[in-house]
Amino acid sequence: MKNIKQLVLAATVAASLLAPALPAMAQANDQFIAIPSYRVGPYGTNGQSYYGGYVDYLNYVNLKDGGVNGVKLSWEECETEYNNAKGVECYERMKNKNTVTKGTAINPMATGISYALIDKSAEDKVPLLMIGYGRTDAVDGSVFPYAFPLVTTYQMQVSAIVKYLTTKNGGSLSGKKIVFLYHDSAYGKEPIVALEAEASIGKFKLVEIPVAHPGNEQGAQWLKIRQENPDYVIFWGWGVMNQTALKAAQKVGYARDKIIGSWWAGSEEDTIPAGDAAKGYLSATWNVAGKGVPLIADIEKVVYGAGKGNLQDKNKIGSVLYNRGVSAALATVEAVRTAQGKFGKKVMSGEDVRWGLENLNITNARLQQLGATGLLPEIKTSCDNHEGSGKVKIQQWDGSKWVLVSDWIEGNKNLIHPLFKASAAKYAKEKGITPACMK
């Protein structure tokens, strides 16, 4: 019996030595950040890179600066597998991990989960971050005070893509045919209203073709695309759907430089597995790739130099999704810092951080201070604008890396933002909400 106990003890010690370092459990004096992540399942590869960057930045702030104005950051992950029900379970489990912060802000990185949480989070006074995804009419903070579709929404993104294509065609898409090939989910359907509005004023024909989750069967869709022979394909894919589409396009002989994807269809996880089929493919992005950004290089030096890196594969440092995770964490931390400017250099409540998110002003000067010049666009929010930017860049896969082929492009705000307002007003009427800005 003594030998068995010794073996168990030895195995336990060995396991603890091999296990990756975890953040400290939330304390009352920590700024706790709940992370409903996904690192397994059909989209797990994408989540690994994104959340690797997100966690690395939180670690970086602790190691480099001792936290935010002396307040240490802590966090905990909960696996959702990109599943709505599991996402809600994770939220309920983590929202009160720290009774002071109530989760600070929650970033599920899944449009379906964010839809499921949008009412719950408002009731609980936990800010819901939807950074580059989610319910886009939440741009209207008078109706959605606790929801923040930060940086750029799907509608503004698709509008910017149309603007890019319009410029490429001498200022007009009149008479052109564009296929919208999309993930048949809340994520894929979000931009349709904006794209239909763009088609109406731009006088181009729009053909909408859905792809069922997870998207590894697209034979019928690409047969239809070959028959339609569109001038362009705007592609709203995610996960395995993306490489499948590129291979299918090659198979039917559709030029990849006529396909332009969303920012969730424009990462190395999409192009490298597709091999030669990806060369020439275009996508939008709200953050740049590469280690040329000083912040990314410094994270590698500081965090991985201390043996606290979150990625198992360090080659993903500087990838599109890794840098996007860093960008999302940067915006989260800057919201905490902004809130501290009003409420004091201490742990912020969910209500405090909500104010910080609604009063963000991440200028190019601030990005330069952070070593993040060009990593993401400037962000300036208000009650009327929980998006804060609306800009994207267009990048192209050259066979080995992403190359930028445009500067920042802003979607047609005069066309798109009234759509947000109309949708938000309808939601407010259905829910009995009286629109009003919070102080």
Buried (B, 14 or more C-beta within 10 A) or exposed (E): EEEEEEEEEEEEEEEEEEEEEEBEEBEEBBBBBBBBBBBBBBBBBBBBBBBBBBBBBBBBBBBEEEBBBEBBBBBBBBBBBBBBEBBBBBBEEBBBBBEBBBBBBBBBBBBBBBBBBBBBBBEBBBBBBBBBBBBBBBBBBBBBBBBBBBBBBBBBBBBBBBBBBBEBBEEEBEEBBBBBBBBBBBBBBBBBBBBEBBBEEBEBBBBBBBBEBBBEEBEEBBEBBBEBEBBBBBBBBBBBBBBBBBBBBBEEEBEBEBBBBBBBBBBBBBBEBBEEBBBBBBBBBBBBBBBEBBBBBBBBEBBBEEEBBBBEEEEBBBBBBBBBBBBBBBBBBBBBBBBBEEBEEBBBBBBBBBBBBBBBEBEEEBBEEBBBBBBBBBBBBBBBBBBBBBBBBBBBBEEEBBEBEBEBBBBBBEBBBEBBBEBBBEBBEEEEBEBEEEE
